[in-house]
Amino acid sequence: MNSAKMKNNKIFKSLGFSLVELIIYMGLSTVILTVTAGLFIAILESQTRSQVMTAMEQDSQYLLSKITYEIHQADEITIPISLGGQGSQLQVITSGQPISFQLNNQTLSITKNSVTSQLHSSLTQVTEFQISRLGNVDGLQAVSVLFNLESLNQTTGGAQTKQYQTTVSLR
């Protein structure tokens, strides 16, 4: 009978895991899950940072292109009025129609044919828009355009801000 009891004990002991084995497995599982979660978080942060930079680059290129296009198509720059004048609004006249760019509540907009449209995506805001009138009395009318573009999506480093500047003249 003793030998039958011993066989049953051996079978019973081999059916499960010991407490030490369970602690080791749980420790290894915790380490693996922690590393995996850290990698996942790093990937998400990298994706967010990439989306923010892409939105800022696309918006800045569009803003610079649109302002340059409208100035090149214009017959006259009416605001800022005088040489050396500065302001936060740009107005040009194209074929007798006024076209104006202005900053309201960190939104840069264009008003053309009495229709106002936002010029950048909802992922960015314009924190500064400064126009300076350049040129001489008998020369081509020109302006210097400066604006700051800021991301609205926060990354681990905070909001991204970039400053852009260009000089454009009538054709």
MARDRENVEX-643074 format. One record per residue (C-alpha): residue in one letter; x, z, y. Coordinates in steps of 0.5 Angstrom, whole numbers. Layout:
REM MARDRENVEX-643074
['A', [X, Z, Y]]
...
***
This chain:
REM MARDRENVEX-643074
['M', [0, 0, 0]]
['N', [6, 1, 5]]
['S', [8, -6, 4]]
['A', [1, -8, 5]]
['K', [1, -4, 12]]
['M', [8, -7, 14]]
['K', [6, -14, 13]]
['N', [-1, -13, 17]]
['N', [4, -9, 23]]
['K', [8, -15, 23]]
['I', [3, -20, 23]]
['F', [-1, -16, 29]]
['K', [6, -16, 33]]
['S', [7, -23, 32]]
['L', [0, -25, 35]]
['G', [1, -23, 42]]
['F', [7, -23, 48]]
['S', [10, -16, 49]]
['L', [10, -13, 56]]
['V', [17, -15, 58]]
['E', [15, -22, 56]]
['L', [9, -22, 60]]
['I', [13, -19, 66]]
['I', [18, -25, 66]]
['Y', [13, -30, 65]]
['M', [9, -27, 71]]
['G', [16, -27, 75]]
['L', [18, -34, 74]]
['S', [11, -36, 75]]
['T', [11, -33, 82]]
['V', [18, -36, 84]]
['I', [15, -43, 82]]
['L', [9, -42, 86]]
['T', [12, -39, 92]]
['V', [17, -45, 92]]
['T', [12, -50, 91]]
['A', [7, -47, 97]]
['G', [14, -47, 101]]
['L', [15, -55, 100]]
['F', [7, -56, 101]]
['I', [7, -53, 108]]
['A', [14, -56, 110]]
['I', [11, -63, 108]]
['L', [4, -62, 112]]
['E', [8, -59, 118]]
['S', [13, -66, 118]]
['Q', [6, -70, 117]]
['T', [3, -67, 123]]
['R', [10, -67, 127]]
['S', [10, -75, 125]]
['Q', [3, -76, 127]]
['V', [4, -72, 134]]
['M', [10, -77, 136]]
['T', [7, -83, 133]]
['A', [1, -82, 138]]
['M', [5, -80, 144]]
['E', [9, -87, 143]]
['Q', [3, -91, 142]]
['D', [0, -88, 148]]
['S', [6, -88, 153]]
['Q', [7, -96, 151]]
['Y', [0, -97, 152]]
['L', [0, -94, 159]]
['L', [6, -97, 161]]
['S', [4, -104, 159]]
['K', [-3, -103, 162]]
['I', [-1, -101, 169]]
['T', [5, -106, 169]]
['Y', [0, -111, 167]]
['E', [-5, -109, 172]]
['I', [0, -109, 178]]
['H', [3, -116, 176]]
['Q', [-4, -119, 176]]
['A', [-6, -116, 183]]
['D', [-6, -119, 190]]
['E', [-4, -113, 193]]
['I', [-3, -105, 192]]
['T', [-8, -101, 197]]
['I', [-6, -94, 195]]
['P', [-1, -91, 196]]
['I', [-2, -94, 203]]
['S', [4, -94, 207]]
['L', [12, -95, 204]]
['G', [15, -89, 202]]
['G', [8, -86, 201]]
['Q', [6, -82, 195]]
['G', [0, -80, 191]]
['S', [-3, -79, 184]]
['Q', [-8, -85, 185]]
['L', [-6, -92, 185]]
['Q', [-11, -98, 187]]
['V', [-9, -105, 187]]
['I', [-14, -111, 189]]
['T', [-14, -117, 184]]
['S', [-19, -123, 186]]
['G', [-22, -118, 191]]
['Q', [-24, -113, 186]]
['P', [-21, -106, 186]]
['I', [-18, -103, 180]]
['S', [-16, -96, 181]]
['F', [-12, -91, 176]]
['Q', [-13, -84, 177]]
['L', [-11, -77, 174]]
['N', [-17, -72, 173]]
['N', [-17, -66, 169]]
['Q', [-11, -68, 165]]
['T', [-14, -75, 163]]
['L', [-11, -81, 166]]
['S', [-17, -86, 167]]
['I', [-18, -93, 170]]
['T', [-24, -96, 174]]
['K', [-25, -103, 174]]
['N', [-31, -107, 175]]
['S', [-34, -100, 177]]
['V', [-33, -98, 169]]
['T', [-28, -92, 168]]
['S', [-25, -91, 162]]
['Q', [-20, -86, 159]]
['L', [-13, -90, 158]]
['H', [-10, -85, 152]]
['S', [-12, -82, 146]]
['S', [-15, -75, 145]]
['L', [-9, -73, 142]]
['T', [-5, -73, 148]]
['Q', [-6, -71, 155]]
['V', [-3, -73, 162]]
['T', [0, -67, 166]]
['E', [3, -71, 172]]
['F', [1, -78, 175]]
['Q', [6, -79, 181]]
['I', [6, -86, 185]]
['S', [11, -88, 190]]
['R', [10, -94, 194]]
['L', [17, -98, 194]]
['G', [19, -104, 198]]
['N', [20, -107, 205]]
['V', [16, -109, 210]]
['D', [17, -117, 208]]
['G', [18, -116, 201]]
['L', [14, -116, 195]]
['Q', [10, -110, 194]]
['A', [12, -105, 189]]
['V', [11, -98, 186]]
['S', [15, -93, 182]]
['V', [10, -90, 177]]
['L', [12, -83, 173]]
['F', [8, -79, 168]]
['N', [8, -74, 163]]
['L', [5, -74, 157]]
['E', [4, -68, 153]]
['S', [1, -67, 145]]
['L', [-5, -63, 144]]
['N', [-4, -62, 137]]
['Q', [1, -56, 136]]
['T', [7, -57, 132]]
['T', [12, -51, 130]]
['G', [16, -52, 136]]
['G', [10, -52, 140]]
['A', [7, -58, 144]]
['Q', [11, -64, 145]]
['T', [12, -67, 152]]
['K', [15, -73, 155]]
['Q', [16, -76, 162]]
['Y', [16, -83, 163]]
['Q', [18, -87, 169]]
['T', [18, -95, 171]]
['T', [18, -99, 177]]
['V', [13, -105, 178]]
['S', [12, -110, 183]]
['L', [7, -115, 185]]
['R', [9, -122, 182]]
***
